[in-house]
Amino acid sequence: MPIIIYNSLLAYVINMEEIMKIAIPVDDGNICVSFGRTPYFMLYDTENNKSRFINNSAANSQGGAGIKAAQIIVDNNADVLITPRCGQNAAEVLIAANVKIYKALNNSIEENLTEFKNDKLSILTEIHAGFHGDRGR
């Protein structure tokens, strides 16, 4: 059964049984707090329960890391992003591509995937203005 979730930016219609690609920013085996500056993204495919990791070429950008990271997520056909935080410009890129943004509960990849599958994660509603000039730290 579809679930309708309202966010100040967009209304999401989620069918938890559909096949999805879930993107998660990762660093040292945990969820990375900085979406745009994470060294890698894990892409988890719900169809075959397999993960693959992709390099975040935006991590060392002088500026616009969030927007560039968001485009990497879009280019890899992710349906969902699970992250602790996300800047406004990156969120706009993701939302325009119909990527749903969920708030990570903690830094555990496995726990957040489980909670997502059990419909326990919340839509990320606290989109920040960005960390322009201080490299997301």
MARKOLLUM-235429 format. One record per residue: residue number from 1; x, y, z negated of N, C-alpha, C in turn. Coordinates in steps of 0.02 Angstrom, whole numbers, plus 32768, in hexadecimal, padded with zeros to 4 digits. Each point is the difference from the previous one (the first is absolute). Layout:
# residues N
+------+------+------+------+-------+-------+-------+------+------+------+
| resi | n_xx | n_yy | n_zz | ca_xx | ca_yy | ca_zz | c_xx | c_yy | c_zz |
+------+------+------+------+-------+-------+-------+------+------+------+
|  NUM |    X |    Y |    Z |     X |     Y |     Z |    X |    Y |    Z |
...
+------+------+------+------+-------+-------+-------+------+------+------+
***
This chain:
# residues 137
+------+------+------+------+-------+-------+-------+------+------+------+
| resi | n_xx | n_yy | n_zz | ca_xx | ca_yy | ca_zz | c_xx | c_yy | c_zz |
+------+------+------+------+-------+-------+-------+------+------+------+
|    1 | 802A | 7FC5 | 8000 |  7FD6 |  803B |  8000 | 802C | 803E | 8000 |
|    2 | 7FF4 | 802F | 802B |  8028 |  803D |  8002 | 7FF7 | 802A | 7FC1 |
|    3 | 8035 | 8021 | 7FED |  7FFF |  802E |  7FC7 | 800C | 8046 | 801C |
|    4 | 7FD8 | 8030 | 7FEB |  800A |  8044 |  8016 | 801E | 8027 | 7FC5 |
|    5 | 8039 | 801F | 800D |  8023 |  8026 |  7FCD | 8006 | 8047 | 8019 |
|    6 | 7FEB | 8030 | 7FD6 |  8002 |  8046 |  8013 | 803E | 8021 | 7FE1 |
|    7 | 8022 | 8023 | 8028 |  803C |  8026 |  7FED | 7FF4 | 8046 | 8018 |
|    8 | 8021 | 8030 | 7FE0 |  7FF6 |  8045 |  8016 | 8017 | 800B | 8047 |
|    9 | 802B | 7FD3 | 801A |  8019 |  8008 |  8043 | 7FD8 | 7FD9 | 8034 |
|   10 | 7FE3 | 7FC8 | 7FEB |  7FE1 |  7FD4 |  8031 | 7FD7 | 7FCB | 7FDD |
|   11 | 7FCD | 7FE7 | 8020 |  7FDB |  7FC6 |  7FE6 | 801E | 7FC2 | 8020 |
|   12 | 8014 | 7FD1 | 7FD8 |  801D |  7FC2 |  8019 | 7FCB | 7FC9 | 7FFE |
|   13 | 7FFE | 7FD8 | 8034 |  7FD7 |  7FC4 |  7FFF | 8031 | 7FC6 | 8003 |
|   14 | 8000 | 7FD8 | 7FCB |  8030 |  7FCA |  7FF9 | 7FDB | 7FBE | 7FFE |
|   15 | 8014 | 7FD3 | 802B |  7FE8 |  7FBB |  7FFC | 803A | 7FD7 | 7FE7 |
|   16 | 7FFE | 7FEB | 7FC2 |  8038 |  7FDF |  7FE0 | 8011 | 7FBD | 8020 |
|   17 | 7FD3 | 7FE4 | 8028 |  800E |  7FC0 |  801F | 8020 | 8006 | 8045 |
|   18 | 8007 | 803C | 801A |  801E |  8006 |  8042 | 804C | 7FF9 | 7FFB |
|   19 | 801E | 7FEE | 8038 |  8048 |  7FF8 |  8004 | 8020 | 8045 | 8000 |
|   20 | 8032 | 8008 | 7FD5 |  8020 |  8041 |  7FFA | 804B | 7FFB | 7FFB |
|   21 | 8020 | 8038 | 8011 |  8047 |  8009 |  7FF2 | 8004 | 8034 | 7FC9 |
|   22 | 8023 | 7FEF | 7FCB |  8008 |  802C |  7FC6 | 8048 | 8017 | 7FFC |
|   23 | 800B | 8042 | 7FFE |  8043 |  801C |  7FFA | 800C | 8017 | 7FB9 |
|   24 | 803D | 7FF3 | 7FE8 |  8013 |  8014 |  7FBC | 8048 | 801B | 8002 |
|   25 | 800C | 803C | 7FE4 |  8045 |  8019 |  7FFD | 8026 | 7FD8 | 7FCB |
|   26 | 803C | 7FE6 | 8011 |  8025 |  7FD6 |  7FD0 | 8049 | 8015 | 7FFA |
|   27 | 801A | 7FF3 | 7FC4 |  8046 |  800E |  7FF1 | 8014 | 7FD0 | 7FC8 |
|   28 | 8035 | 7FDA | 800A |  8019 |  7FD0 |  7FCE | 7FCA | 7FD0 | 7FE7 |
|   29 | 7FD5 | 7FE8 | 802D |  7FCF |  7FCE |  7FEE | 7FC2 | 801A | 7FDD |
|   30 | 7FFA | 8041 | 7FFA |  7FC5 |  801E |  7FE0 | 7FE2 | 8035 | 802E |
|   31 | 7FC4 | 8016 | 7FED |  7FE1 |  8036 |  8025 | 8027 | 8040 | 7FF1 |
|   32 | 8012 | 8024 | 8034 |  8026 |  803E |  7FFA | 7FD0 | 803A | 7FF2 |
|   33 | 8013 | 802B | 7FD2 |  7FD6 |  8038 |  7FEE | 7FFD | 8036 | 8037 |
|   34 | 8032 | 8002 | 802B |  8002 |  8033 |  8034 | 7FEF | 7FE2 | 8044 |
|   35 | 7FC4 | 800E | 8018 |  7FE9 |  7FE5 |  8040 | 802E | 8013 | 8039 |
|   36 | 800E | 8040 | 8008 |  8027 |  8017 |  8039 | 804A | 7FEE | 7FFD |
|   37 | 801A | 7FF6 | 7FC4 |  8048 |  7FF3 |  7FF7 | 800F | 7FB7 | 7FEE |
|   38 | 7FCE | 7FD5 | 8001 |  800D |  7FBA |  7FF3 | 802F | 7FE4 | 8035 |
|   39 | 802F | 7FD3 | 7FED |  802D |  7FE5 |  8033 | 7FDE | 7FCF | 8030 |
|   40 | 7FCC | 7FDD | 7FE7 |  7FDE |  7FCD |  8029 | 7FB5 | 8002 | 7FF4 |
|   41 | 7FDD | 7FE4 | 8030 |  7FB9 |  7FF2 |  7FF7 | 7FF6 | 7FB5 | 8008 |
|   42 | 7FD7 | 7FE4 | 7FD4 |  7FEC |  7FBB |  8008 | 7FBD | 8001 | 8024 |
|   43 | 7FFA | 7FD7 | 8034 |  7FC0 |  7FF8 |  8022 | 7FE7 | 7FB9 | 7FF2 |
|   44 | 7FC8 | 7FFC | 7FDF |  7FE2 |  7FC1 |  7FEC | 7FC4 | 7FF3 | 802D |
|   45 | 7FFE | 7FC5 | 801F |  7FCA |  7FED |  802E | 7FD1 | 7FD1 | 7FDB |
|   46 | 7FC2 | 8014 | 7FF7 |  7FD0 |  7FD7 |  7FDB | 7FEA | 7FC2 | 8027 |
|   47 | 800B | 8000 | 8042 |  7FEC |  7FC6 |  8028 | 802C | 7FC3 | 7FF0 |
|   48 | 8041 | 800C | 7FFB |  802D |  7FC7 |  7FF5 | 8025 | 8004 | 7FBD |
|   49 | 7FEF | 8032 | 7FD7 |  801F |  800A |  7FBE | 804B | 8004 | 8004 |
|   50 | 801A | 8021 | 8034 |  8048 |  8009 |  8008 | 8011 | 804A | 7FFF |
|   51 | 803D | 800C | 7FE9 |  801A |  8044 |  7FFB | 803D | 8008 | 802D |
|   52 | 8009 | 803D | 8016 |  803E |  8011 |  8022 | 8013 | 8046 | 7FE9 |
|   53 | 8040 | 800F | 8005 |  8019 |  8040 |  7FE9 | 801A | 8028 | 803A |
|   54 | 7FF0 | 8041 | 8000 |  8019 |  802C |  8034 | 8025 | 803A | 7FE0 |
|   55 | 8033 | 8016 | 8021 |  8028 |  8038 |  7FE9 | 7FD9 | 8042 | 8007 |
|   56 | 8005 | 802A | 7FCE |  7FE2 |  8042 |  8004 | 8034 | 8030 | 801B |
|   57 | 8000 | 800B | 8040 |  8031 |  802D |  801F | 7FF6 | 8048 | 7FEB |
|   58 | 7FCA | 8011 | 7FDF |  7FF3 |  8044 |  7FE9 | 801F | 800F | 7FBC |
|   59 | 8019 | 7FCD | 7FDD |  8017 |  8007 |  7FBB | 8034 | 8036 | 7FF7 |
|   60 | 802C | 8009 | 802F |  8036 |  8031 |  7FF9 | 7FF6 | 803E | 802B |
|   61 | 7FC2 | 800B | 8017 |  7FF1 |  803B |  8029 | 800A | 8040 | 7FD8 |
|   62 | 8015 | 8033 | 8022 |  8008 |  8042 |  7FE0 | 7FBC | 801B | 7FEB |
|   63 | 7FCD | 7FF3 | 8026 |  7FBD |  8018 |  7FF0 | 7FCD | 7FD5 | 8024 |
|   64 | 7FC2 | 8003 | 7FE9 |  7FCA |  7FDC |  8020 | 8003 | 7FB5 | 7FF6 |
|   65 | 8021 | 7FE9 | 7FCA |  8006 |  7FB8 |  7FF5 | 7FBC | 7FDF | 7FF9 |
|   66 | 7FD2 | 8020 | 7FDD |  7FBE |  7FE2 |  7FF6 | 7FDA | 7FF6 | 8040 |
|   67 | 8002 | 8033 | 802B |  7FDD |  7FFC |  8041 | 8020 | 7FC9 | 802B |
|   68 | 8042 | 7FFE | 8001 |  8023 |  7FCD |  8028 | 7FF2 | 7FBA | 7FE4 |
|   69 | 8000 | 7FF9 | 7FBE |  7FF2 |  7FBF |  7FE1 | 7FB8 | 7FEB | 8010 |
|   70 | 7FD2 | 802F | 7FFD |  7FBA |  7FF1 |  8010 | 7FFA | 7FE7 | 8048 |
|   71 | 8025 | 801E | 802E |  7FFE |  7FEB |  8046 | 801C | 7FB9 | 8007 |
|   72 | 8032 | 7FEF | 7FD9 |  801A |  7FBB |  8001 | 7FCA | 7FCF | 7FEC |
|   73 | 7FD9 | 8012 | 7FCC |  7FC9 |  7FD5 |  7FE9 | 7FCC | 7FF8 | 8038 |
|   74 | 7FEF | 8037 | 8020 |  7FCF |  8000 |  8036 | 801A | 7FD7 | 803B |
|   75 | 803F | 800A | 8013 |  801E |  7FDD |  8039 | 8004 | 7FB4 | 7FF5 |
|   76 | 8000 | 7FEC | 7FC0 |  8003 |  7FB9 |  7FF0 | 7FBA | 7FE3 | 7FF3 |
|   77 | 7FCD | 8026 | 8012 |  7FBA |  7FE9 |  7FFF | 7FE7 | 7FEC | 7FBB |
|   78 | 8017 | 8023 | 7FCC |  7FE7 |  7FF2 |  7FBD | 7FB9 | 801A | 7FFA |
|   79 | 7FD7 | 7FDC | 7FDB |  7FBC |  8014 |  7FF2 | 7FFA | 8022 | 7FBC |
|   80 | 802E | 7FEE | 7FD3 |  7FFE |  8016 |  7FBB | 8046 | 8013 | 7FEA |
|   81 | 8005 | 8033 | 7FD7 |  803E |  8012 |  7FDE | 7FF3 | 7FFE | 7FB5 |
|   82 | 802B | 7FDE | 7FDB |  7FFD |  8001 |  7FB7 | 803E | 8025 | 7FE9 |
|   83 | 7FF6 | 8038 | 7FDD |  8037 |  802B |  7FEB | 7FEF | 8025 | 7FC1 |
|   84 | 8032 | 8012 | 7FD7 |  7FF1 |  8027 |  7FC4 | 7FEB | 8048 | 800F |
|   85 | 801B | 801C | 8036 |  7FF0 |  8046 |  8011 | 800C | 800B | 804B |
|   86 | 7FE1 | 8037 | 8018 |  8007 |  8010 |  8047 | 7FF4 | 804B | 8009 |
|   87 | 8028 | 801E | 802A |  7FF8 |  8047 |  800D | 7FC9 | 800E | 8032 |
|   88 | 7FE8 | 803E | 8000 |  7FC8 |  8014 |  802B | 800E | 7FF5 | 804A |
|   89 | 803B | 8014 | 8018 |  800E |  7FF8 |  8048 | 8002 | 7FB7 | 8015 |
|   90 | 8020 | 7FD6 | 7FD7 |  8002 |  7FB9 |  800F | 7FBA | 7FE2 | 7FFD |
|   91 | 7FD9 | 8014 | 7FCE |  7FBB |  7FE6 |  7FFA | 7FD6 | 8012 | 803D |
|   92 | 800A | 803C | 801A |  7FD9 |  8014 |  803B | 8011 | 7FD4 | 803D |
|   93 | 8040 | 7FEE | 8008 |  8014 |  7FD3 |  8037 | 7FDF | 7FBB | 7FF6 |
|   94 | 8003 | 7FE7 | 7FC3 |  7FE4 |  7FBE |  7FF2 | 7FB5 | 7FFF | 8008 |
|   95 | 7FDE | 8031 | 7FE6 |  7FB7 |  8002 |  8005 | 7FE9 | 8008 | 8048 |
|   96 | 8024 | 8028 | 8027 |  7FEF |  8008 |  8047 | 8004 | 7FBD | 8025 |
|   97 | 802B | 7FD4 | 7FE8 |  8009 |  7FBD |  801F | 7FD6 | 7FCB | 7FDD |
|   98 | 7FD3 | 8015 | 7FD4 |  7FD3 |  7FD3 |  7FDB | 8025 | 7FD0 | 7FD2 |
|   99 | 803A | 8014 | 7FE6 |  8023 |  7FD8 |  7FCD | 7FE3 | 8014 | 7FBD |
|  100 | 7FE9 | 7FD0 | 7FDA |  7FE4 |  800D |  7FBD | 8039 | 8003 | 7FCE |
|  101 | 7FFF | 8031 | 7FD4 |  8036 |  800A |  7FD0 | 7FE7 | 7FEE | 7FBA |
|  102 | 8020 | 7FCF | 7FE1 |  7FEE |  7FE9 |  7FBD | 8038 | 8012 | 7FCF |
|  103 | 7FEC | 800D | 7FC2 |  8030 |  8011 |  7FCB | 801B | 7FC0 | 7FE0 |
|  104 | 8042 | 7FFA | 7FFF |  8020 |  7FC8 |  7FDF | 7FF5 | 8005 | 7FB5 |
|  105 | 7FF4 | 7FC7 | 7FDF |  7FF5 |  7FFE |  7FB8 | 8041 | 8006 | 7FDA |
|  106 | 8035 | 7FE3 | 801B |  8041 |  7FFD |  7FE0 | 8034 | 7FF2 | 8036 |
|  107 | 803C | 7FEA | 7FEE |  8033 |  7FF5 |  8033 | 8005 | 7FB8 | 8018 |
|  108 | 7FD2 | 7FD5 | 7FEC |  8001 |  7FB9 |  8014 | 7FDC | 7FF7 | 8044 |
|  109 | 8026 | 7FE9 | 8031 |  7FE3 |  7FF3 |  8042 | 7FCB | 7FCA | 7FFB |
|  110 | 8011 | 7FC8 | 7FE1 |  7FD2 |  7FC8 |  7FFC | 7FC0 | 8012 | 7FDB |
|  111 | 8006 | 8022 | 7FC8 |  7FC5 |  8012 |  7FDA | 7FD2 | 802F | 8028 |
|  112 | 801D | 8030 | 8023 |  7FD8 |  802F |  8027 | 7FDD | 7FDD | 803A |
|  113 | 8022 | 7FD1 | 8021 |  7FE0 |  7FDA |  8035 | 7FC5 | 7FD7 | 7FE5 |
|  114 | 800B | 7FE0 | 7FC7 |  7FCA |  7FD9 |  7FE0 | 7FC5 | 802D | 7FEE |
|  115 | 800F | 8039 | 7FE2 |  7FCB |  802E |  7FEC | 7FDB | 801B | 803D |
|  116 | 8024 | 800D | 8036 |  7FDF |  8017 |  803E | 7FD1 | 7FCA | 8019 |
|  117 | 8018 | 7FC2 | 8004 |  7FD6 |  7FC9 |  8019 | 7FC3 | 7FF6 | 7FD4 |
|  118 | 8005 | 8010 | 7FC0 |  7FC8 |  7FF9 |  7FD1 | 7FD7 | 8041 | 7FFB |
|  119 | 800D | 802F | 802D |  7FDB |  803F |  8003 | 8006 | 8028 | 7FBF |
|  120 | 803C | 8001 | 7FE3 |  800A |  8022 |  7FC0 | 802A | 8040 | 8007 |
|  121 | 801A | 800E | 803B |  8026 |  803E |  800A | 7FD2 | 8039 | 8013 |
|  122 | 8013 | 803C | 7FED |  7FD9 |  803C |  8010 | 801E | 8023 | 803C |
|  123 | 7FD5 | 8022 | 8024 |  8018 |  802C |  8035 | 802A | 8037 | 7FE0 |
|  124 | 8039 | 8010 | 801F |  802B |  8035 |  7FE7 | 7FDE | 8043 | 800F |
|  125 | 7FEB | 8022 | 7FCD |  7FDC |  8040 |  8008 | 802B | 803B | 7FEE |
|  126 | 8036 | 7FF5 | 7FDD |  802C |  8036 |  7FEB | 8038 | 8009 | 8033 |
|  127 | 7FEF | 801E | 8037 |  8030 |  800E |  8035 | 8024 | 8041 | 7FEE |
|  128 | 8042 | 7FFE | 7FFC |  8025 |  803B |  7FEB | 8017 | 8029 | 803D |
|  129 | 8016 | 803D | 7FF2 |  8013 |  802E |  8036 | 8041 | 7FEC | 8022 |
|  130 | 8026 | 7FD4 | 7FE2 |  8040 |  7FEB |  801C | 803A | 801A | 7FD7 |
|  131 | 803A | 7FE5 | 800B |  803C |  8014 |  7FDC | 8030 | 8022 | 8030 |
|  132 | 7FEA | 8031 | 8021 |  8027 |  8022 |  8033 | 803F | 801E | 7FE3 |
|  133 | 8039 | 7FEB | 801A |  803F |  801C |  7FEB | 8024 | 7FDA | 7FCA |
|  134 | 7FDE | 7FD3 | 7FDA |  8024 |  7FDB |  7FCC | 8003 | 7FB5 | 800D |
|  135 | 7FF6 | 7FEC | 803E |  8009 |  7FBB |  8017 | 7FD5 | 7FCD | 7FDA |
|  136 | 7FC4 | 8014 | 7FE9 |  7FD1 |  7FD2 |  7FE3 | 8012 | 7FE6 | 7FBC |
|  137 | 802B | 8022 | 7FDD |  8016 |  7FE6 |  7FBF | 7FEA | 802C | 7FC7 |
+------+------+------+------+-------+-------+-------+------+------+------+
***
